[in-house]
Amino acid sequence: MRKKVENIINKIKPMLEADGGSIELVDVDEKKGVVKVKLVGACGACPFSVMTLKNLVEKTIKEEIPEVKEVLSA
């Protein structure tokens, strides 16, 4: 599952980099279906980072990997 998540994050990165930010994969808990990521750069300090995390990152990962139940900020 980790490799699948990494591939999806690599697809999301260019969108975040266009706004001066990025994303790093921190952990994948396959048993709980939880992915932990860290928004960095402009995305890390942005007041909309929670929306980015849930509406872009979590939504995209869950659409492609149904086993993922939640994406959290690390």
Secondary structure, DSSP 8 states (H G I E B T S, - for coil): -HHHHHHHHHHHHHHHHTTTEEEEEEEEETTTTEEEEEEEEHHHH-TTHHHIIIIIIIHHHHHH-TT--EEEE-
